[in-house]
């Protein structure tokens, strides 16, 4: 049996786990993400690895990271809530400090890989994961491999222009109009509230209790999601499209998106476009990071 130290780095915390090659969780925990700089980050990772090494022989370190991750070089482009990770070679630094092999991948891509390994997409080779949260991001997986794109931006579905382009130079993109944050903003505007007074869960609860504004905005939200999904299906034509993010757990959301998609069929658009819910929740990035490590080492 081989054992791995796996990390999911977020803006506020780093989740970590000791896992075997079948993604069995042997230990789990989290620590606050250090804000002092890259040295503190590397040391935090190394100390957890050393704790695991007191009992287990660690084969490697798998990292789920925000930003435009170059999986081959170990550098992270783009931006995130952890500025110091953009610039240094994370892979080399962690590898030098821990003395074991290191692989890293973008967090959304890790979530997508988890679905293909042992989740809702394990029965297909080509699929897309769309993650709905403060923005809309996701993953394109073809032949069970993540497609990163020339600029490492493949799967950044939220940048698709959706509305108002003819009136304004850029108009509104998919993240602005169809993310959970966008839904909250629209409801807050109608209610004359500050966005900080609401969140996605609250908006859906308002709708359940009969709030007409919340119900109408959720209907529009679902239509906007369906339009983006329809477009993505016709561009990439995957075997499956999966929806993730906290809002995906709303019991009727997937059903209503599929209803909208079915109504978009006509004489020229005959594809039966549907979506499914992602299988994994909070552990998806850890599972996917491990799978990416095993892929890079040609072990799966």
LUMBA-750663 format. One record per residue (C-alpha): chain; x, y, z; residue number from 0. Coordinates in nm, 3 decimals. Layout:
   chain         x         y         z   resi
       A         X         Y         Z    NUM
...
% end
This chain:
   chain         x         y         z   resi
       A     0.000     0.000     0.000      0
       A     0.125     0.349    -0.090      1
       A     0.042     0.664     0.106      2
       A     0.014     1.028     0.000      3
       A    -0.010     1.368     0.167      4
       A    -0.283     1.560    -0.014      5
       A    -0.365     1.931     0.024      6
       A    -0.646     2.158    -0.093      7
       A    -0.534     2.520    -0.063      8
       A    -0.799     2.788    -0.024      9
       A    -0.796     3.157     0.056     10
       A    -0.874     3.103     0.424     11
       A    -0.775     2.744     0.501     12
       A    -0.573     2.448     0.378     13
       A    -0.752     2.115     0.401     14
       A    -0.522     1.817     0.417     15
       A    -0.548     1.440     0.423     16
       A    -0.344     1.123     0.442     17
       A    -0.473     0.898     0.165     18
       A    -0.385     0.570     0.001     19
       A    -0.385     0.511    -0.375     20
       A    -0.756     0.418    -0.369     21
       A    -0.846     0.757    -0.216     22
       A    -0.920     0.612     0.126     23
       A    -0.899     0.887     0.388     24
       A    -0.682     0.776     0.678     25
       A    -0.644     1.117     0.840     26
       A    -0.802     1.456     0.772     27
       A    -0.768     1.807     0.904     28
       A    -0.730     2.174     0.818     29
       A    -0.512     2.468     0.910     30
       A    -0.539     2.838     0.849     31
       A    -0.376     2.946     0.523     32
       A    -0.064     3.143     0.617     33
       A    -0.062     3.497     0.485     34
       A     0.300     3.584     0.567     35
       A     0.447     3.457     0.241     36
       A     0.565     3.159     0.041     37
       A     0.815     3.042     0.304     38
       A     0.539     3.005     0.562     39
       A     0.323     2.820     0.313     40
       A     0.596     2.570     0.226     41
       A     0.677     2.519     0.593     42
       A     0.312     2.454     0.676     43
       A     0.293     2.185     0.408     44
       A     0.624     2.032     0.519     45
       A     0.525     2.012     0.885     46
       A     0.207     1.820     0.801     47
       A     0.401     1.584     0.575     48
       A     0.648     1.523     0.860     49
       A     0.362     1.444     1.097     50
       A     0.237     1.179     0.856     51
       A     0.589     1.043     0.811     52
       A     0.606     0.961     1.182     53
       A     0.374     0.668     1.109     54
       A     0.363     0.621     0.732     55
       A     0.607     0.619     0.441     56
       A     0.485     0.903     0.220     57
       A     0.522     0.841    -0.154     58
       A     0.431     1.191    -0.266     59
       A     0.258     1.524    -0.210     60
       A    -0.049     1.621    -0.415     61
       A    -0.162     1.985    -0.417     62
       A    -0.490     2.142    -0.525     63
       A    -0.421     2.513    -0.582     64
       A    -0.607     2.823    -0.700     65
       A    -0.495     3.011    -1.009     66
       A    -0.366     2.918    -1.354     67
       A    -0.156     2.617    -1.258     68
       A     0.109     2.498    -1.502     69
       A     0.120     2.132    -1.409     70
       A     0.445     2.070    -1.594     71
       A     0.660     2.356    -1.466     72
       A     0.510     2.404    -1.120     73
       A     0.443     2.777    -1.162     74
       A     0.103     2.936    -1.098     75
       A    -0.015     3.227    -1.310     76
       A    -0.328     3.438    -1.286     77
       A    -0.444     3.569    -0.952     78
       A    -0.606     3.449    -0.631     79
       A    -0.664     3.542    -0.268     80
       A    -0.311     3.415    -0.193     81
       A    -0.087     3.655    -0.388     82
       A     0.245     3.499    -0.288     83
       A     0.180     3.170    -0.473     84
       A     0.192     3.352    -0.808     85
       A     0.555     3.372    -0.908     86
       A     0.760     3.110    -0.721     87
       A     0.794     2.753    -0.843     88
       A     0.566     2.584    -0.590     89
       A     0.648     2.235    -0.708     90
       A     1.023     2.276    -0.669     91
       A     1.000     2.453    -0.334     92
       A     0.775     2.192    -0.170     93
       A     0.970     1.906    -0.324     94
       A     1.301     2.043    -0.196     95
       A     1.166     2.097     0.155     96
       A     0.984     1.761     0.191     97
       A     1.218     1.538    -0.009     98
       A     0.931     1.360    -0.185     99
       A     0.769     1.396    -0.527    100
       A     0.517     1.678    -0.574    101
       A     0.241     1.738    -0.828    102
       A    -0.011     2.025    -0.837    103
       A    -0.324     2.111    -1.030    104
       A    -0.587     2.386    -1.033    105
       A    -0.859     2.334    -0.773    106
       A    -1.152     2.331    -1.018    107
       A    -0.965     2.082    -1.235    108
       A    -0.909     1.864    -0.930    109
       A    -1.283     1.863    -0.863    110
       A    -1.344     1.756    -1.221    111
       A    -1.084     1.480    -1.207    112
       A    -1.246     1.340    -0.893    113
       A    -1.574     1.301    -1.081    114
       A    -1.404     1.113    -1.363    115
       A    -1.212     0.885    -1.130    116
       A    -1.487     0.765    -0.898    117
       A    -1.777     1.009    -0.927    118
       A    -2.059     1.094    -1.164    119
       A    -1.837     1.082    -1.477    120
       A    -1.650     0.759    -1.417    121
       A    -1.846     0.587    -1.695    122
       A    -1.747     0.839    -1.968    123
       A    -1.426     0.972    -2.123    124
       A    -1.534     1.323    -2.225    125
       A    -1.716     1.546    -1.978    126
       A    -1.745     1.896    -1.839    127
       A    -1.784     2.012    -1.481    128
       A    -1.938     2.354    -1.425    129
       A    -1.891     2.490    -1.072    130
       A    -2.132     2.764    -0.965    131
       A    -2.029     2.986    -0.675    132
       A    -1.909     3.343    -0.642    133
       A    -1.830     3.306    -1.013    134
       A    -1.861     3.024    -1.266    135
       A    -1.561     2.807    -1.336    136
       A    -1.505     2.450    -1.428    137
       A    -1.317     2.179    -1.607    138
       A    -1.298     2.032    -1.955    139
       A    -1.193     1.666    -1.953    140
       A    -1.135     1.479    -2.279    141
       A    -1.012     1.120    -2.284    142
       A    -0.998     1.140    -1.901    143
       A    -0.740     1.419    -1.921    144
       A    -0.787     1.784    -1.829    145
       A    -0.755     2.026    -2.117    146
       A    -0.570     2.334    -1.992    147
       A    -0.549     2.547    -2.307    148
       A    -0.266     2.764    -2.437    149
       A    -0.310     3.023    -2.160    150
       A    -0.423     2.773    -1.893    151
       A    -0.775     2.918    -1.909    152
       A    -0.971     2.626    -2.054    153
       A    -1.282     2.574    -1.846    154
       A    -1.315     2.939    -1.740    155
       A    -1.675     2.933    -1.857    156
       A    -1.769     3.236    -1.650    157
       A    -1.598     3.471    -1.897    158
       A    -1.845     3.388    -2.176    159
       A    -2.028     3.703    -2.276    160
       A    -2.399     3.662    -2.225    161
       A    -2.592     3.990    -2.226    162
       A    -2.568     4.356    -2.321    163
       A    -2.270     4.338    -2.557    164
       A    -2.434     4.559    -2.820    165
       A    -2.507     4.829    -2.562    166
       A    -2.175     4.811    -2.376    167
       A    -1.828     4.721    -2.500    168
       A    -1.799     4.403    -2.291    169
       A    -2.151     4.360    -2.161    170
       A    -2.212     4.102    -1.887    171
       A    -2.045     3.765    -1.867    172
       A    -2.188     3.436    -1.741    173
       A    -2.037     3.474    -1.394    174
       A    -2.198     3.814    -1.352    175
       A    -2.548     3.705    -1.450    176
       A    -2.568     3.335    -1.352    177
       A    -2.338     3.275    -1.055    178
       A    -2.476     3.241    -0.703    179
       A    -2.328     3.583    -0.628    180
       A    -2.511     3.724    -0.930    181
       A    -2.840     3.576    -0.811    182
       A    -2.788     3.725    -0.464    183
       A    -2.705     4.064    -0.615    184
       A    -3.020     4.069    -0.827    185
       A    -3.244     3.977    -0.533    186
       A    -3.072     4.229    -0.306    187
       A    -3.126     4.505    -0.563    188
       A    -3.496     4.426    -0.586    189
       A    -3.529     4.423    -0.209    190
       A    -3.324     4.736    -0.153    191
       A    -3.081     4.539     0.061    192
       A    -2.705     4.516     0.076    193
       A    -2.562     4.199    -0.080    194
       A    -2.393     4.118     0.250    195
       A    -2.738     4.073     0.405    196
       A    -2.814     3.772     0.183    197
       A    -2.654     3.455     0.052    198
       A    -2.760     3.185    -0.190    199
       A    -2.917     2.963     0.073    200
       A    -3.122     3.252     0.208    201
       A    -3.250     3.344    -0.139    202
       A    -3.376     2.990    -0.199    203
       A    -3.537     2.984     0.147    204
       A    -3.712     3.312     0.063    205
       A    -3.848     3.152    -0.254    206
       A    -3.968     2.847    -0.058    207
       A    -4.164     3.080     0.171    208
       A    -4.333     3.244    -0.126    209
       A    -4.124     3.555    -0.186    210
       A    -4.220     3.658    -0.541    211
       A    -3.899     3.855    -0.607    212
       A    -3.680     3.560    -0.508    213
       A    -3.890     3.319    -0.712    214
       A    -3.872     3.537    -1.022    215
       A    -3.497     3.591    -0.994    216
       A    -3.436     3.219    -0.944    217
       A    -3.636     3.146    -1.259    218
       A    -3.423     3.396    -1.453    219
       A    -3.108     3.253    -1.292    220
       A    -3.202     2.905    -1.414    221
       A    -3.273     3.030    -1.766    222
       A    -2.934     3.201    -1.778    223
       A    -2.762     2.884    -1.659    224
       A    -2.944     2.683    -1.926    225
       A    -2.833     2.922    -2.203    226
       A    -2.466     2.888    -2.105    227
       A    -2.491     2.511    -2.073    228
       A    -2.661     2.487    -2.412    229
       A    -2.376     2.685    -2.572    230
       A    -2.106     2.477    -2.402    231
       A    -2.268     2.154    -2.519    232
       A    -2.264     2.270    -2.881    233
       A    -1.904     2.391    -2.863    234
       A    -1.749     2.083    -2.699    235
       A    -2.022     1.816    -2.727    236
       A    -1.917     1.615    -2.420    237
       A    -2.079     1.292    -2.307    238
       A    -2.183     1.452    -1.979    239
       A    -2.214     1.795    -1.821    240
       A    -2.197     1.800    -1.442    241
       A    -2.301     2.085    -1.212    242
       A    -2.120     2.151    -0.885    243
       A    -2.098     2.416    -0.616    244
       A    -2.312     2.460    -0.307    245
       A    -2.614     2.577    -0.506    246
       A    -2.620     2.245    -0.694    247
       A    -2.749     2.080    -0.377    248
       A    -3.082     2.264    -0.408    249
       A    -3.315     1.971    -0.462    250
       A    -3.501     2.104    -0.766    251
       A    -3.220     2.293    -0.944    252
       A    -3.097     2.014    -1.174    253
       A    -3.453     1.920    -1.268    254
       A    -3.546     2.277    -1.356    255
       A    -3.228     2.336    -1.559    256
       A    -3.308     2.021    -1.758    257
       A    -3.663     2.142    -1.813    258
       A    -3.528     2.468    -1.957    259
       A    -3.282     2.280    -2.177    260
       A    -3.557     2.057    -2.313    261
       A    -3.758     2.364    -2.415    262
       A    -3.461     2.499    -2.612    263
       A    -3.481     2.220    -2.869    264
       A    -3.622     2.313    -3.209    265
       A    -3.596     2.208    -3.573    266
       A    -3.228     2.300    -3.593    267
       A    -3.117     2.233    -3.233    268
       A    -3.197     1.869    -3.178    269
       A    -2.937     1.762    -2.925    270
       A    -3.082     1.626    -2.602    271
       A    -2.882     1.847    -2.364    272
       A    -2.899     1.751    -1.997    273
       A    -2.697     1.803    -1.680    274
       A    -2.628     1.594    -1.372    275
       A    -2.519     1.684    -1.022    276
       A    -2.156     1.629    -0.920    277
       A    -2.114     1.338    -0.679    278
       A    -1.856     1.488    -0.447    279
       A    -1.872     1.782    -0.211    280
       A    -1.599     1.914     0.016    281
       A    -1.361     1.623    -0.050    282
       A    -1.361     1.656    -0.430    283
       A    -1.046     1.868    -0.457    284
       A    -0.849     1.628    -0.236    285
       A    -0.963     1.323    -0.432    286
       A    -0.888     1.495    -0.764    287
       A    -0.546     1.618    -0.651    288
       A    -0.449     1.262    -0.563    289
       A    -0.576     1.134    -0.899    290
       A    -0.377     1.403    -1.079    291
       A    -0.062     1.295    -0.892    292
       A    -0.119     0.933    -0.992    293
       A    -0.183     1.038    -1.353    294
       A     0.138     1.239    -1.369    295
       A     0.333     0.942    -1.236    296
       A     0.159     0.706    -1.486    297
       A     0.008     0.505    -1.203    298
       A    -0.351     0.514    -1.330    299
% end
